Amino acid sequence: DVRKCLADFDAISVRTDVSQQLVERYTGRRAPIVCDPTVLLGDFSFAESNCADTLGDYTLFYCLDERQRAKHEKMVELLRQKYNRPVLTITSSHHTAWTITNADTTVYDASPSDWLALMSHARSVYTDSFHGAIFALLYHKPLIIMADDNERAYRLRDASQRYGIADKFCTTVDEAIAQADVEIDFPTVDRLLADHRAKSTSFLNDALR
């Protein structure tokens, strides 16, 4: 059924190497890997609210995978001690029904504009979310990615390798702490993002003609 449906498309693109392999297996076609729409746009400063203007310094925790709760809550304690600043977490009741219990501040009702502002004002970001990692890169934030060996890791691994931050892809608390102070080469990240954005835009323009 998948093979039959894909054959009807004039153009196919994917977002990860895993998806690329699946499409090639079923269709024989090598679909290009285009960047996420958030990378296509790139600049979100126009959409930020002012909700973070008075918060001061904080580490932003944005985590979605409850299966990693033990690691996440351990990291809250370690990073709070390491940087001597509070930890703020954003919880989405629409996406997940759990939250980090030991954060200093928990935001339950962030709008998209609030989410952008909280990311923009953070001193550093800890996340198990693909979009959490992407926005940290777009905003040039020190970043730790925590992943488990499950389906959520595919896009995170692909993005960390594609945008030059493979060493920030961690699976254990020890790895994450070791990487916490390793600086990201943001000029290289920006170049890789811009190159992927240009190639993706070119594909989409050709496909939509």
N, C-alpha and C positions, 0 to 999 in steps of 0.2 A: 504493500500500500504506500509506504513512504517513497519507494523508488518511482512508482507510477505518478504520485503527486508532484514530486520534484521535477519530473520530466516536463511538466507543463510550464515551468518558469523559464522566461527568456534570460534572466540573470539571477545568480545566486551568490550571496555573500554570507560570511559567518563572522563570529567574533572571537573564536578561539581555535587553537590548533586541533583540539579534540573534535570540535564540530567539523572542521575542515576534513579530517580523516573520515568521519562518518559520511559526509556528503560524497566524498570521492569513492568510498566503498560502494555506495548505493547507486551512484550515477556515472562514475568514471570521470567526472568533471572536478577540476581543481579550483574550488571556490576561493576567492581572495579573502583574507582576514581584514575586515574593516574595523575602524575604531568605534568605541561606544559613542552614542549620540552626545554624551556629556563632553567627551574629548573633541568631537566635531565643533561644538560651540566654544568651549574653552574658557571664556570669560563670563563669570556669573556675578560680578560685582554689582551690576545694575539691579539685581534681584534680592540683595540682602536686606534684611530688616535691621533694626537698631537694638535688638534684644540683648546683644552681648556687650554693649557699650560700657556698662558699669560693672562687669563681672571680674575684672582684673585677670591675673594669670591663672591658667588652669590647663590640665591635660585632658584632652577629649577622648573618652571611650565610646566607640560606636560598634557594638557587637550584636550579631543576630543569631548565632548558633548556640543554643542552650547546651548542646552536648559538650561544649568547651567551658562551661560555667566555672569549674574548679580552677582551670588555668587563668581565666579572666579575673576572677576575684583575687587570686594570688598576685597577679600582675598589678591590680589596683594598689595593694599594700606596698609592693616593691617600688613602683614608680612614684607613689606619694612620698615615700621615704627618700628615694633617690634625688628627686627634684625639689622636695620641700614645697610643693604646691598642691592645691586641691585637685581632685578628679571629678570631672563632670561627665555624666553619661546621658545619652539620648535614648529613650525607650519608645518604640513604636508599638502601640497596642494593636495596630492594624496588621503588623507583620508578625509579631511574636507576643506571647503572653507572659514573658518573664523579664526580669531586669537584674542588673548588678546590684546586690544588696549592700555593698560596703562603699559605694561611691559617696563623695561629699555632697554632690548635688545631682538630682535626677530630673530631667526634663521629660515630661510625659506628653506634652501637647505642642511640640515644635511644628510649626508650619514649614513648608518648603523654604520660605524666605528666612525663617528662624534657623533652620538646619544649616543653610549656607552661612549665615552670620556666625553661628557657633563654631563651625569649621574654620572660618576665616580668622577668627580671633584666638583660636587655640594656640598654645605654645608648642604643643606636640600632639600627635594622634596615635592612638592604639586601636586597631580594628581587625575584625575578621570578615569585613564586608568589601566586596569588589568596589562599590561606589565610594565607600569610605576611603579606600586606598587611592582611587583616582582623584578624588577631590583634595586629598592631602597633597598629592603631587601638583595638582593645578594651583594650589595655594602655597606651595613651597614649604610644607610643614615637615619637621622631623617625624619619622613614621616607623611604626612597628606593625607588621602584618602577622597575625596568629592564625594558623590554618591547621586543620586536622586532615587525616587521610580519608576524605569523603568527597561527595559531589560538589561541595562548596569550594573545594581547593582548585578546581580546574581553571576558572577564570583568574583567580588570584595568582596562581603560579604562572600562567601565560602572561598576564600583565606585568608581573614583577620581572620576568625575563625580558619581555619586549621593551620595557621602558628603563632598563638598566639598574634595577634595584633588587636583583635576585637575592642578595645577601639579607634583605629585609624580610624575606619570606621565612617565617619561623614556625616550628611545630612544637617547641618545648619552651618552658619558662626560662631555662638556662640559656638557650639560643637567643631568646628575646632580650634578656638583660645584657648579654654580651654585645648585641647589636644596637642597644639603646643610644649610645653616644657616637656611633659611627656615622659620620656626616654623609648626606646624600649629595651627589654631584648634580645639582639642579640645572646648570647649563647643558649638561649632557641629556638629562631627562627632558628638558624643553626641546632640544633638537630632535630627539627620538619621537616625542609627541607630535611635533610639527611635521616631521617626515611622514608619520603614519596618517596624520590628518590630511595631508596633501594627497597621498595615494588613495585614501578612502574617498575623498571628495571627487577625485578624478574618476574613480570607478562608478560612484553614484551618478555623477553627471552623465557619463556615457550610458549607464543602464537606464536612465530615465528619459533619454531623448526619444 
